[in-house]
Amino acid sequence: MARKVGVYTRISRDDEGEALGVARQQRDCERLADLRSWQVVKAYEDNDVSAFKRNVVRDEFELMLKDLRAGLIDGIVAYDLDRLARQPRDLERLIEIFDERPRLEFATVTNDINLGTPDGRTMARIMVAFANKSSHDASRRIKRKHLELAQQGKDSGGPAPYGWQREDRTKVDSKAAEAIREAQREILAGVRIGTIRTRWQEQGLGNPRAGTKRMAHHHVEHILTNPRLVGYRTYHGEILHGDDGRPIMGDWEPINTLEEWEAVCAAIAERKQKRPGKSLARKYLLSGIARCGLCKTKIRGQINQQWKPGSKATKFSYQCSVVNGGCGKVGRTGEPVDTLIAQLVLEEQRARASATTLQGEQRWPRETELEQVTQDIAQLIEAERSKQITVATLLQLLPAKERLRDELKLERARFYKEQKQAEAKNNAAELSIEEFFALPVERQQEIVLHSLSAVIIHPAGRGRRKFDPSLIEPVWH
């Protein structure tokens, strides 16, 4: 009976996506199998898949190994040994199976190596080692080329990041850019990234990966804090700096100003430090704000399980809970309390806005000092390069300058964060009550907390059914 073999084909890059390379390999392998009187029963194809990158899983290669070990095929035909393996560990896995089944067949179109013999395995190991070195050399050259492009501020190619046009990576996509800016304003106003992610998913924003049902949190965070937004060129995730110590600027249109971008980055970093592993999610406007009028314990919102769409029953209520250490004696329907507080807060903020003159955007007062420190660092580096000072002298003077530069940059980021946050919160004075409740609940809470430190809910007494606003006491700042 003819030996049943599998044909394995692979190509690392298929830019056109037409699989012409693997098709040519398969034809040549099938021709070789016919010459050996072997029957090809399955073709294993890894198109546009690297065999060199360690984090890449070749699905068809793994399936071929399983079929070999299970005895479903009696051998392999490949175009070349480097199509099968460019990492020694992959070759050793294949050799291990040939150890277990000594009568397995093996052939390649370009050379004649028998993995069933010690000499053949030794030759295969040498060839894969050279193929591995060739891939390392190519990878090193490619990385050096990408670094050179990055140092020149040029784009590295590939799919356009979200915010720029797919046809031209240097031009801003106005719709996507506005979505990014709006999301950044929401971050500064207290909205969670998770809330933005959910809305983007529903609206088809953010370029989610094909087939994903839920956009990743880190994906949205990266979009909103990407240094590319201000034109900074990065390499392996780090901002590149030139010989003068300044960030290298890319040759594309920016979306943010430096002040806007630093403010968002600082707000997100600060939020992570304050609440490590703790969710900012809130379901009700006065969660963490309302307090019991008797025991002063924080009151929690509770959904009414009996509520149904269209019913006249309240959807939720605020209850002083014994479970949370309260007295359990105070409760109030949620909707009228929320509406009352929202109206009071918006009226107070409108009155404050009309009584005060808004100051224009202020510049950080230590900008000149930061500029001078950056110049000092560049001059020190240049002095060492031109042999005016020694390396030892440079390393004595440089750390203090670098620490001061980093401290000033952090101070600048905090300054603009507070400025942008104040702008985002002051915009609430222009909202209607309908627009207020259309905002994410985190944003609603930030607006309330801008005016109030707490809301005290006093007991209504027995038999009272009608909502009495006088029993809701706002505690103003």
C-alpha positions as a LaTeX table, in Angstrom:
\begin{tabular}{lrrr}
\hline
Residue & $x$ (\AA) & $y$ (\AA) & $z$ (\AA) \\
\hline
Met1 & 0.00 & 0.00 & 0.00 \\
Ala2 & 1.16 & 3.57 & $-0.73$ \\
Arg3 & 2.44 & 5.47 & 2.28 \\
Lys4 & 0.07 & 8.24 & 3.41 \\
Val5 & 1.90 & 11.53 & 3.83 \\
Gly6 & 1.06 & 15.13 & 4.59 \\
Val7 & 2.35 & 18.14 & 2.69 \\
Tyr8 & 3.46 & 21.12 & 4.79 \\
Thr9 & 3.72 & 24.58 & 3.20 \\
Arg10 & 4.53 & 27.93 & 4.80 \\
Ile11 & 5.46 & 31.46 & 3.82 \\
Ser12 & 6.32 & 34.23 & 6.27 \\
Arg13 & 4.76 & 37.18 & 4.43 \\
Asp14 & 1.92 & 37.29 & 1.96 \\
Asp15 & 1.22 & 40.99 & 1.49 \\
Glu16 & $-1.28$ & 40.41 & $-1.32$ \\
Gly17 & $-3.14$ & 37.69 & 0.61 \\
Glu18 & $-3.51$ & 35.50 & $-2.50$ \\
Ala19 & $-1.52$ & 32.50 & $-1.11$ \\
Leu20 & 0.38 & 32.08 & $-4.38$ \\
Gly21 & 3.65 & 31.17 & $-2.63$ \\
Val22 & 2.21 & 28.28 & $-0.62$ \\
Ala23 & 0.32 & 27.08 & $-3.69$ \\
Arg24 & 3.60 & 26.79 & $-5.64$ \\
Gln25 & 5.19 & 24.92 & $-2.73$ \\
Gln26 & 2.27 & 22.50 & $-2.58$ \\
Arg27 & 2.49 & 21.66 & $-6.30$ \\
Asp28 & 6.21 & 20.91 & $-6.03$ \\
Cys29 & 5.69 & 18.78 & $-2.91$ \\
Glu30 & 2.88 & 16.77 & $-4.51$ \\
Arg31 & 5.10 & 16.15 & $-7.54$ \\
Leu32 & 7.85 & 14.80 & $-5.26$ \\
Ala33 & 5.36 & 12.57 & $-3.42$ \\
Asp34 & 4.22 & 11.09 & $-6.75$ \\
Leu35 & 7.86 & 10.30 & $-7.64$ \\
Arg36 & 8.20 & 8.46 & $-4.30$ \\
Ser37 & 4.87 & 6.65 & $-4.83$ \\
Trp38 & 3.44 & 8.24 & $-1.70$ \\
Gln39 & $-0.20$ & 9.24 & $-1.33$ \\
Val40 & $-0.83$ & 12.83 & $-0.21$ \\
Val41 & $-3.80$ & 12.69 & 2.18 \\
Lys42 & $-3.65$ & 16.16 & 3.74 \\
Ala43 & $-2.08$ & 19.55 & 3.10 \\
Tyr44 & $-1.03$ & 21.66 & 6.10 \\
Glu45 & $-0.78$ & 25.34 & 5.15 \\
Asp46 & 0.55 & 28.19 & 7.32 \\
Asn47 & 0.28 & 31.20 & 5.02 \\
Asp48 & 1.67 & 34.56 & 6.13 \\
Val49 & 3.01 & 32.98 & 9.36 \\
Ser50 & 6.53 & 33.31 & 10.77 \\
Ala51 & 8.45 & 30.24 & 11.97 \\
Phe52 & 11.11 & 32.42 & 13.63 \\
Lys53 & 9.07 & 34.56 & 16.05 \\
Arg54 & 8.73 & 32.80 & 19.38 \\
Asn55 & 5.32 & 34.22 & 20.25 \\
Val56 & 3.70 & 32.99 & 17.00 \\
Val57 & 1.73 & 29.73 & 17.12 \\
Arg58 & 1.56 & 27.89 & 13.78 \\
Asp59 & $-1.79$ & 26.17 & 13.96 \\
Glu60 & $-1.27$ & 23.86 & 10.97 \\
Phe61 & 2.24 & 22.92 & 12.11 \\
Glu62 & 0.87 & 21.95 & 15.53 \\
Leu63 & $-1.91$ & 19.93 & 13.87 \\
Met64 & 0.64 & 18.15 & 11.67 \\
Leu65 & 2.69 & 17.10 & 14.73 \\
Lys66 & $-0.44$ & 15.73 & 16.40 \\
Asp67 & $-1.41$ & 13.75 & 13.28 \\
Leu68 & 2.13 & 12.37 & 12.99 \\
Arg69 & 2.19 & 11.28 & 16.61 \\
Ala70 & $-1.32$ & 9.76 & 16.34 \\
Gly71 & $-0.38$ & 7.76 & 13.23 \\
Leu72 & $-2.89$ & 9.46 & 10.94 \\
Ile73 & $-0.09$ & 10.18 & 8.43 \\
Asp74 & 3.10 & 8.22 & 7.73 \\
Gly75 & 5.41 & 11.09 & 6.87 \\
Ile76 & 5.91 & 14.68 & 5.73 \\
Val77 & 6.87 & 16.36 & 2.49 \\
Ala78 & 7.98 & 20.00 & 2.64 \\
Tyr79 & 9.51 & 22.35 & 0.10 \\
Asp80 & 12.53 & 23.08 & 2.30 \\
Leu81 & 13.61 & 22.35 & 5.85 \\
Asp82 & 13.39 & 26.03 & 6.80 \\
Arg83 & 9.70 & 25.97 & 5.84 \\
Leu84 & 9.21 & 23.49 & 8.67 \\
Ala85 & 11.49 & 24.99 & 11.33 \\
Arg86 & 13.59 & 28.07 & 11.96 \\
Gln87 & 13.80 & 27.49 & 15.69 \\
Pro88 & 15.84 & 24.49 & 16.92 \\
Arg89 & 13.16 & 23.64 & 19.46 \\
Asp90 & 10.59 & 23.06 & 16.69 \\
Leu91 & 12.99 & 20.72 & 14.88 \\
Glu92 & 13.64 & 18.78 & 18.10 \\
Arg93 & 9.90 & 18.27 & 18.59 \\
Leu94 & 9.73 & 16.82 & 15.09 \\
Ile95 & 12.80 & 14.60 & 15.65 \\
Glu96 & 11.24 & 13.31 & 18.87 \\
Ile97 & 8.25 & 11.99 & 16.91 \\
Phe98 & 10.59 & 10.31 & 14.39 \\
Asp99 & 12.30 & 8.65 & 17.37 \\
Glu100 & 8.97 & 7.26 & 18.52 \\
Arg101 & 8.01 & 6.08 & 14.99 \\
Pro102 & 11.22 & 5.04 & 13.16 \\
Arg103 & 9.41 & 4.09 & 9.90 \\
Leu104 & 8.10 & 7.60 & 9.23 \\
Glu105 & 8.91 & 9.12 & 5.83 \\
Phe106 & 10.46 & 12.55 & 5.32 \\
Ala107 & 11.44 & 14.46 & 2.19 \\
Thr108 & 12.01 & 18.00 & 1.00 \\
Val109 & 12.05 & 19.34 & $-2.55$ \\
Thr110 & 15.31 & 21.29 & $-2.27$ \\
Asn111 & 17.53 & 18.68 & $-0.55$ \\
Asp112 & 17.57 & 15.07 & 0.57 \\
Ile113 & 17.63 & 14.77 & 4.37 \\
Asn114 & 16.46 & 11.69 & 6.24 \\
Leu115 & 15.32 & 12.48 & 9.78 \\
Gly116 & 15.25 & 8.75 & 10.47 \\
Thr117 & 19.08 & 8.49 & 10.54 \\
Pro118 & 21.60 & 10.07 & 12.94 \\
Asp119 & 23.51 & 11.70 & 10.06 \\
Gly120 & 20.31 & 13.16 & 8.63 \\
Arg121 & 19.30 & 14.60 & 12.00 \\
Thr122 & 22.74 & 16.13 & 12.53 \\
Met123 & 22.59 & 17.76 & 9.11 \\
Ala124 & 19.05 & 18.99 & 9.81 \\
Arg125 & 20.16 & 20.55 & 13.09 \\
Ile126 & 23.02 & 22.36 & 11.36 \\
Met127 & 20.73 & 23.66 & 8.60 \\
Val128 & 18.10 & 24.91 & 11.06 \\
Ala129 & 20.84 & 26.60 & 13.13 \\
Phe130 & 22.01 & 28.46 & 10.01 \\
Ala131 & 18.41 & 29.33 & 9.10 \\
Asn132 & 17.90 & 30.64 & 12.64 \\
Lys133 & 21.03 & 32.80 & 12.37 \\
Ser134 & 19.86 & 34.10 & 8.99 \\
Ser135 & 16.54 & 35.10 & 10.54 \\
His136 & 18.36 & 36.77 & 13.46 \\
Asp137 & 20.53 & 38.73 & 11.02 \\
Ala138 & 17.51 & 39.82 & 8.99 \\
Ser139 & 15.63 & 40.78 & 12.15 \\
Arg140 & 18.59 & 42.84 & 13.35 \\
Arg141 & 18.80 & 44.67 & 10.02 \\
Ile142 & 15.07 & 45.36 & 10.01 \\
Lys143 & 15.16 & 46.65 & 13.59 \\
Arg144 & 18.10 & 48.91 & 12.74 \\
Lys145 & 16.22 & 50.25 & 9.72 \\
His146 & 13.11 & 50.94 & 11.80 \\
Leu147 & 15.22 & 52.71 & 14.42 \\
Glu148 & 16.82 & 54.86 & 11.70 \\
Leu149 & 13.37 & 55.77 & 10.34 \\
Ala150 & 12.18 & 56.57 & 13.87 \\
Gln151 & 15.19 & 58.83 & 14.54 \\
Gln152 & 14.33 & 60.72 & 11.34 \\
Gly153 & 10.71 & 61.12 & 12.50 \\
Lys154 & 9.39 & 58.99 & 9.66 \\
Asp155 & 6.42 & 56.65 & 9.98 \\
Ser156 & 7.08 & 52.92 & 10.12 \\
Gly157 & 4.15 & 51.87 & 7.95 \\
Gly158 & 1.49 & 49.30 & 8.71 \\
Pro159 & $-2.21$ & 49.89 & 9.47 \\
Ala160 & $-3.06$ & 53.48 & 10.35 \\
Pro161 & $-3.50$ & 54.09 & 14.11 \\
Tyr162 & $-6.98$ & 55.19 & 15.15 \\
Gly163 & $-7.27$ & 58.92 & 14.61 \\
Trp164 & $-5.53$ & 59.01 & 11.21 \\
Gln165 & $-6.75$ & 58.24 & 7.71 \\
Arg166 & $-6.34$ & 54.69 & 6.46 \\
Glu167 & $-5.28$ & 55.94 & 3.03 \\
Asp168 & $-2.72$ & 58.40 & 4.42 \\
Arg169 & $-1.28$ & 57.80 & 7.91 \\
Thr170 & 0.03 & 61.37 & 8.06 \\
Lys171 & $-3.43$ & 62.98 & 7.74 \\
Val172 & $-5.89$ & 63.21 & 10.63 \\
Asp173 & $-9.28$ & 61.50 & 10.35 \\
Ser174 & $-11.53$ & 64.32 & 11.58 \\
Lys175 & $-14.32$ & 62.05 & 12.88 \\
Ala176 & $-11.96$ & 59.75 & 14.78 \\
Ala177 & $-9.95$ & 62.71 & 16.11 \\
Glu178 & $-13.09$ & 64.32 & 17.51 \\
Ala179 & $-14.08$ & 61.02 & 19.16 \\
Ile180 & $-10.64$ & 60.91 & 20.82 \\
Arg181 & $-10.85$ & 64.51 & 22.03 \\
Glu182 & $-14.37$ & 63.98 & 23.39 \\
Ala183 & $-13.25$ & 60.85 & 25.25 \\
Gln184 & $-10.27$ & 62.74 & 26.69 \\
Arg185 & $-12.57$ & 65.51 & 27.95 \\
Glu186 & $-14.70$ & 62.84 & 29.59 \\
Ile187 & $-11.64$ & 61.32 & 31.28 \\
Leu188 & $-10.76$ & 64.74 & 32.72 \\
Ala189 & $-14.38$ & 65.13 & 33.87 \\
Gly190 & $-14.26$ & 61.83 & 35.78 \\
Val191 & $-15.70$ & 59.31 & 33.31 \\
Arg192 & $-14.23$ & 55.80 & 33.44 \\
Ile193 & $-12.40$ & 54.28 & 30.49 \\
Gly194 & $-14.79$ & 51.32 & 30.79 \\
Thr195 & $-17.76$ & 53.63 & 30.10 \\
Ile196 & $-16.01$ & 55.12 & 27.07 \\
Arg197 & $-15.08$ & 51.64 & 25.85 \\
Thr198 & $-18.70$ & 50.47 & 26.02 \\
Arg199 & $-19.93$ & 53.50 & 24.08 \\
Trp200 & $-17.21$ & 53.15 & 21.46 \\
Gln201 & $-18.07$ & 49.49 & 21.04 \\
Glu202 & $-21.73$ & 50.37 & 20.45 \\
Gln203 & $-20.86$ & 53.17 & 18.00 \\
Gly204 & $-18.18$ & 51.23 & 16.13 \\
Leu205 & $-15.39$ & 53.61 & 17.15 \\
Gly206 & $-11.79$ & 52.81 & 18.06 \\
Asn207 & $-11.08$ & 50.27 & 15.29 \\
Pro208 & $-11.76$ & 47.13 & 17.40 \\
Arg209 & $-10.17$ & 43.97 & 16.10 \\
Ala210 & $-12.31$ & 41.91 & 13.76 \\
Gly211 & $-14.38$ & 39.33 & 15.60 \\
Thr212 & $-13.98$ & 40.88 & 19.05 \\
Lys213 & $-17.19$ & 41.22 & 21.04 \\
Arg214 & $-15.69$ & 43.54 & 23.61 \\
Met215 & $-12.96$ & 46.11 & 23.07 \\
Ala216 & $-10.01$ & 45.73 & 25.43 \\
His217 & $-9.59$ & 48.31 & 28.21 \\
His218 & $-5.86$ & 48.76 & 27.47 \\
His219 & $-6.66$ & 49.32 & 23.78 \\
Val220 & $-8.82$ & 52.37 & 24.57 \\
Glu221 & $-6.32$ & 53.64 & 27.16 \\
His222 & $-3.50$ & 53.43 & 24.61 \\
Ile223 & $-5.52$ & 55.36 & 22.01 \\
Leu224 & $-6.19$ & 58.19 & 24.50 \\
Thr225 & $-2.58$ & 58.42 & 25.76 \\
Asn226 & $-0.63$ & 57.56 & 22.60 \\
Pro227 & 2.39 & 59.93 & 22.28 \\
Arg228 & 1.64 & 60.02 & 18.54 \\
Leu229 & $-1.31$ & 62.30 & 19.42 \\
Val230 & 1.13 & 65.19 & 19.98 \\
Gly231 & 3.49 & 64.13 & 17.19 \\
Tyr232 & 6.08 & 62.32 & 19.33 \\
Arg233 & 7.90 & 59.49 & 17.56 \\
Thr234 & 8.14 & 56.29 & 19.58 \\
Tyr235 & 10.22 & 53.15 & 19.25 \\
His236 & 9.14 & 49.97 & 21.04 \\
Gly237 & 6.68 & 52.02 & 23.10 \\
Glu238 & 9.22 & 54.60 & 24.29 \\
Ile239 & 9.41 & 58.24 & 23.20 \\
Leu240 & 12.59 & 58.79 & 21.18 \\
His241 & 14.79 & 61.76 & 22.02 \\
Gly242 & 17.34 & 63.43 & 19.76 \\
Asp243 & 20.91 & 64.44 & 20.57 \\
Asp244 & 19.58 & 67.71 & 21.99 \\
Gly245 & 17.46 & 65.83 & 24.53 \\
Arg246 & 14.18 & 66.87 & 22.92 \\
Pro247 & 11.52 & 64.40 & 21.77 \\
Ile248 & 11.74 & 63.54 & 18.07 \\
Met249 & 8.68 & 64.77 & 16.18 \\
Gly250 & 7.01 & 62.58 & 13.56 \\
Asp251 & 6.04 & 63.72 & 10.08 \\
Trp252 & 2.27 & 63.48 & 10.64 \\
Glu253 & $-0.47$ & 65.83 & 11.80 \\
Pro254 & $-0.98$ & 65.89 & 15.60 \\
Ile255 & $-4.40$ & 65.61 & 17.23 \\
Asn256 & $-3.65$ & 67.10 & 20.67 \\
Thr257 & $-1.64$ & 69.95 & 22.05 \\
Leu258 & 1.08 & 69.00 & 24.52 \\
Glu259 & $-0.99$ & 70.49 & 27.36 \\
Glu260 & $-4.08$ & 68.42 & 26.50 \\
Trp261 & $-2.13$ & 65.18 & 26.13 \\
Glu262 & $-0.13$ & 65.60 & 29.34 \\
Ala263 & $-3.31$ & 66.43 & 31.26 \\
Val264 & $-5.02$ & 63.21 & 30.12 \\
Cys265 & $-1.94$ & 61.06 & 30.81 \\
Ala266 & $-1.60$ & 62.55 & 34.29 \\
Ala267 & $-5.31$ & 62.04 & 35.05 \\
Ile268 & $-5.19$ & 58.37 & 34.07 \\
Ala269 & $-1.94$ & 57.76 & 35.99 \\
Glu270 & $-3.31$ & 59.50 & 39.07 \\
Arg271 & $-6.50$ & 57.45 & 38.93 \\
Lys272 & $-4.51$ & 54.21 & 38.86 \\
Gln273 & $-2.51$ & 55.27 & 41.92 \\
Lys274 & $-5.54$ & 56.29 & 43.95 \\
Arg275 & $-7.68$ & 53.27 & 43.21 \\
Pro276 & $-5.46$ & 50.26 & 42.44 \\
Gly277 & $-7.69$ & 47.36 & 41.46 \\
Lys278 & $-10.84$ & 49.22 & 42.56 \\
Ser279 & $-13.65$ & 49.91 & 40.12 \\
Leu280 & $-14.99$ & 53.45 & 39.69 \\
Ala281 & $-18.31$ & 52.14 & 38.39 \\
Arg282 & $-21.45$ & 53.73 & 39.85 \\
Lys283 & $-25.07$ & 52.91 & 39.12 \\
Tyr284 & $-26.75$ & 55.76 & 40.98 \\
Leu285 & $-26.11$ & 59.51 & 41.08 \\
Leu286 & $-25.85$ & 59.86 & 44.87 \\
Ser287 & $-23.94$ & 56.64 & 45.59 \\
Gly288 & $-21.28$ & 57.61 & 48.14 \\
Ile289 & $-22.76$ & 61.14 & 48.39 \\
Ala290 & $-26.13$ & 60.67 & 50.14 \\
Arg291 & $-26.20$ & 60.16 & 53.92 \\
Cys292 & $-28.85$ & 59.13 & 56.42 \\
Gly293 & $-30.40$ & 62.04 & 58.35 \\
Leu294 & $-30.48$ & 59.97 & 61.56 \\
Cys295 & $-27.19$ & 58.06 & 61.75 \\
Lys296 & $-25.26$ & 59.98 & 59.05 \\
Thr297 & $-24.13$ & 56.70 & 57.42 \\
Lys298 & $-23.69$ & 56.69 & 53.64 \\
Ile299 & $-26.87$ & 55.60 & 51.91 \\
Arg300 & $-26.75$ & 53.13 & 49.03 \\
Gly301 & $-28.97$ & 52.86 & 45.98 \\
Gln302 & $-31.10$ & 49.74 & 45.60 \\
Ile303 & $-32.95$ & 48.62 & 42.50 \\
Asn304 & $-36.65$ & 47.79 & 42.81 \\
Gln305 & $-36.95$ & 44.18 & 41.68 \\
Gln306 & $-40.70$ & 44.65 & 41.09 \\
Trp307 & $-40.20$ & 47.47 & 38.60 \\
Lys308 & $-41.04$ & 46.82 & 34.95 \\
Pro309 & $-40.89$ & 49.15 & 31.92 \\
Gly310 & $-44.08$ & 51.23 & 31.80 \\
Ser311 & $-45.03$ & 50.70 & 35.46 \\
Lys312 & $-45.60$ & 53.62 & 37.83 \\
Ala313 & $-43.45$ & 52.08 & 40.56 \\
Thr314 & $-40.09$ & 53.62 & 41.37 \\
Lys315 & $-37.15$ & 52.10 & 39.53 \\
Phe316 & $-34.75$ & 52.42 & 42.46 \\
Ser317 & $-34.54$ & 53.93 & 45.93 \\
Tyr318 & $-31.95$ & 55.19 & 48.39 \\
Gln319 & $-31.93$ & 53.13 & 51.58 \\
Cys320 & $-29.98$ & 53.36 & 54.83 \\
Ser321 & $-28.80$ & 49.77 & 55.18 \\
Val322 & $-28.10$ & 47.89 & 58.40 \\
Val323 & $-25.66$ & 45.74 & 56.41 \\
Asn324 & $-23.51$ & 48.83 & 55.84 \\
Gly325 & $-23.61$ & 49.83 & 59.51 \\
Gly326 & $-26.62$ & 52.12 & 59.25 \\
Cys327 & $-29.83$ & 52.34 & 61.25 \\
Gly328 & $-32.04$ & 51.06 & 58.42 \\
Lys329 & $-34.75$ & 53.63 & 59.21 \\
Val330 & $-34.45$ & 56.06 & 56.28 \\
Gly331 & $-35.31$ & 55.49 & 52.65 \\
Arg332 & $-36.54$ & 57.53 & 49.69 \\
Thr333 & $-37.54$ & 56.91 & 46.08 \\
Gly334 & $-34.54$ & 57.62 & 43.87 \\
Glu335 & $-35.77$ & 59.52 & 40.80 \\
Pro336 & $-37.23$ & 62.64 & 42.49 \\
Val337 & $-34.17$ & 62.96 & 44.75 \\
Asp338 & $-31.81$ & 62.80 & 41.76 \\
Thr339 & $-33.90$ & 65.32 & 39.81 \\
Leu340 & $-34.01$ & 67.76 & 42.73 \\
Ile341 & $-30.26$ & 67.60 & 43.37 \\
Ala342 & $-29.45$ & 67.95 & 39.66 \\
Gln343 & $-31.65$ & 71.06 & 39.38 \\
Leu344 & $-30.12$ & 72.66 & 42.48 \\
Val345 & $-26.56$ & 71.95 & 41.37 \\
Leu346 & $-27.05$ & 73.23 & 37.82 \\
Glu347 & $-28.74$ & 76.40 & 39.09 \\
Glu348 & $-25.90$ & 77.02 & 41.55 \\
Gln349 & $-23.26$ & 76.53 & 38.88 \\
Arg350 & $-25.09$ & 78.83 & 36.43 \\
Ala351 & $-25.25$ & 81.53 & 39.11 \\
Arg352 & $-21.56$ & 81.07 & 39.88 \\
Ala353 & $-20.63$ & 81.21 & 36.18 \\
Ser354 & $-22.58$ & 84.44 & 35.62 \\
Ala355 & $-21.06$ & 86.07 & 38.70 \\
Thr356 & $-17.45$ & 85.27 & 37.84 \\
Thr357 & $-15.31$ & 86.14 & 34.87 \\
Leu358 & $-13.64$ & 83.06 & 33.45 \\
Gln359 & $-9.90$ & 83.42 & 33.13 \\
Gly360 & $-8.31$ & 82.49 & 29.84 \\
Glu361 & $-6.04$ & 79.49 & 29.53 \\
Gln362 & $-2.92$ & 80.10 & 31.60 \\
Arg363 & 0.54 & 78.93 & 30.72 \\
Trp364 & 2.60 & 76.94 & 33.17 \\
Pro365 & 4.83 & 79.54 & 34.90 \\
Arg366 & 8.01 & 77.40 & 34.93 \\
Glu367 & 8.13 & 76.66 & 31.22 \\
Thr368 & 11.27 & 78.79 & 30.75 \\
Glu369 & 13.02 & 76.92 & 33.56 \\
Leu370 & 12.25 & 73.56 & 31.95 \\
Glu371 & 13.49 & 74.85 & 28.60 \\
Gln372 & 16.76 & 75.96 & 30.20 \\
Val373 & 17.31 & 72.61 & 31.94 \\
Thr374 & 16.68 & 70.76 & 28.67 \\
Gln375 & 19.25 & 72.99 & 26.94 \\
Asp376 & 21.76 & 72.38 & 29.75 \\
Ile377 & 21.42 & 68.61 & 29.31 \\
Ala378 & 21.92 & 68.90 & 25.54 \\
Gln379 & 24.99 & 71.11 & 26.02 \\
Leu380 & 26.56 & 68.68 & 28.51 \\
Ile381 & 26.07 & 65.76 & 26.14 \\
Glu382 & 27.51 & 67.75 & 23.24 \\
Ala383 & 30.48 & 68.85 & 25.38 \\
Glu384 & 31.35 & 65.23 & 26.16 \\
Arg385 & 30.94 & 64.26 & 22.51 \\
Ser386 & 33.34 & 67.02 & 21.42 \\
Lys387 & 35.83 & 66.03 & 24.20 \\
Gln388 & 35.46 & 69.32 & 26.09 \\
Ile389 & 34.61 & 67.34 & 29.24 \\
Thr390 & 35.24 & 63.73 & 30.25 \\
Val391 & 32.64 & 61.01 & 30.60 \\
Ala392 & 33.24 & 61.00 & 34.36 \\
Thr393 & 32.45 & 64.72 & 34.54 \\
Leu394 & 29.34 & 64.23 & 32.42 \\
Leu395 & 28.07 & 61.46 & 34.69 \\
Gln396 & 28.61 & 63.66 & 37.74 \\
Leu397 & 26.63 & 66.60 & 36.34 \\
Leu398 & 23.94 & 64.86 & 34.29 \\
Pro399 & 21.84 & 62.94 & 36.91 \\
Ala400 & 20.88 & 66.07 & 38.88 \\
Lys401 & 19.85 & 67.88 & 35.69 \\
Glu402 & 17.82 & 64.89 & 34.53 \\
Arg403 & 16.03 & 64.59 & 37.89 \\
Leu404 & 15.14 & 68.28 & 37.79 \\
Arg405 & 13.90 & 67.96 & 34.19 \\
Asp406 & 11.68 & 64.97 & 35.08 \\
Glu407 & 10.31 & 66.74 & 38.18 \\
Leu408 & 9.45 & 69.82 & 36.11 \\
Lys409 & 7.73 & 67.72 & 33.45 \\
Leu410 & 5.63 & 66.02 & 36.12 \\
Glu411 & 4.72 & 69.39 & 37.63 \\
Arg412 & 3.73 & 70.70 & 34.19 \\
Ala413 & 1.52 & 67.65 & 33.56 \\
Arg414 & $-0.25$ & 68.16 & 36.91 \\
Phe415 & $-0.72$ & 71.88 & 36.21 \\
Tyr416 & $-2.43$ & 71.29 & 32.88 \\
Lys417 & $-4.40$ & 68.33 & 34.26 \\
Glu418 & $-5.96$ & 70.54 & 36.94 \\
Gln419 & $-6.59$ & 73.30 & 34.41 \\
Lys420 & $-8.29$ & 70.98 & 31.91 \\
Gln421 & $-10.28$ & 69.27 & 34.66 \\
Ala422 & $-11.56$ & 72.64 & 35.87 \\
Glu423 & $-12.57$ & 73.54 & 32.31 \\
Ala424 & $-14.42$ & 70.24 & 31.89 \\
Lys425 & $-16.30$ & 70.71 & 35.18 \\
Asn426 & $-17.16$ & 74.37 & 34.56 \\
Asn427 & $-18.89$ & 73.45 & 31.31 \\
Ala428 & $-21.75$ & 71.95 & 33.37 \\
Ala429 & $-23.31$ & 75.39 & 33.79 \\
Glu430 & $-24.50$ & 75.24 & 30.18 \\
Leu431 & $-26.28$ & 71.88 & 30.54 \\
Ser432 & $-30.03$ & 71.38 & 30.61 \\
Ile433 & $-31.51$ & 68.82 & 33.01 \\
Glu434 & $-32.06$ & 66.42 & 30.09 \\
Glu435 & $-28.46$ & 66.81 & 28.93 \\
Phe436 & $-27.25$ & 66.26 & 32.50 \\
Phe437 & $-28.98$ & 62.89 & 32.83 \\
Ala438 & $-27.77$ & 61.88 & 29.36 \\
Leu439 & $-24.18$ & 62.03 & 30.64 \\
Pro440 & $-22.39$ & 58.96 & 32.07 \\
Val441 & $-23.15$ & 58.64 & 35.77 \\
Glu442 & $-19.48$ & 59.23 & 36.67 \\
Arg443 & $-19.63$ & 62.60 & 34.92 \\
Gln444 & $-22.90$ & 63.43 & 36.70 \\
Gln445 & $-21.27$ & 62.69 & 40.05 \\
Glu446 & $-18.27$ & 64.91 & 39.27 \\
Ile447 & $-20.65$ & 67.80 & 38.50 \\
Val448 & $-22.54$ & 67.25 & 41.76 \\
Leu449 & $-19.33$ & 66.97 & 43.81 \\
His450 & $-18.12$ & 70.22 & 42.25 \\
Ser451 & $-20.87$ & 71.96 & 44.26 \\
Leu452 & $-21.80$ & 69.58 & 47.08 \\
Ser453 & $-19.88$ & 67.60 & 49.67 \\
Ala454 & $-22.92$ & 65.50 & 50.68 \\
Val455 & $-26.70$ & 65.17 & 50.52 \\
Ile456 & $-28.54$ & 64.40 & 53.76 \\
Ile457 & $-31.83$ & 62.53 & 53.44 \\
His458 & $-34.04$ & 63.11 & 56.49 \\
Pro459 & $-36.75$ & 60.65 & 57.59 \\
Ala460 & $-40.18$ & 61.28 & 56.09 \\
Gly461 & $-42.22$ & 59.93 & 59.00 \\
Arg462 & $-44.96$ & 57.35 & 58.94 \\
Gly463 & $-47.68$ & 57.44 & 56.33 \\
Arg464 & $-46.01$ & 60.06 & 54.18 \\
Arg465 & $-46.31$ & 59.27 & 50.46 \\
Lys466 & $-45.76$ & 62.62 & 48.73 \\
Phe467 & $-42.17$ & 63.66 & 47.97 \\
Asp468 & $-41.11$ & 66.56 & 50.22 \\
Pro469 & $-38.04$ & 68.49 & 48.90 \\
Ser470 & $-37.49$ & 70.08 & 52.30 \\
Leu471 & $-36.40$ & 66.72 & 53.69 \\
Ile472 & $-33.49$ & 66.57 & 51.19 \\
Glu473 & $-30.65$ & 68.72 & 52.54 \\
Pro474 & $-27.75$ & 69.53 & 50.20 \\
Val475 & $-24.44$ & 70.29 & 51.96 \\
Trp476 & $-22.72$ & 72.92 & 49.82 \\
His477 & $-18.98$ & 73.48 & 49.63 \\
\hline
\end{tabular}
